[in-house]
Amino acid sequence: MADAAPKAILHVGSLLGYSTIRMCTALPDGGQGCRLVALERDPTFFVASKRFVHQARLDGWASSFYETPHLSL
């Protein structure tokens, strides 16, 4: 991911946020100029993921989380 230097990342199914944290830390230049949006439809996992990303002090990189409880895939 560091070589690609993406401008945006869409993460579907964040569960507990581990992958979100790993993607944020893999971004070049501390994630400057990249927006990571994580989608989670389970409210329990949504809250947990947001908390773990916050505890990792990465809120600024994973700037948006959207709870999508009625999304059917």
ABEGO torsion letter per residue (X at the ends): XAAAGBABBBBBGAEAGAAAAAAAAABBGGGBGBBBBBBBABAAAAAAAAAAAAAAGAAAABABBBBBAABBX
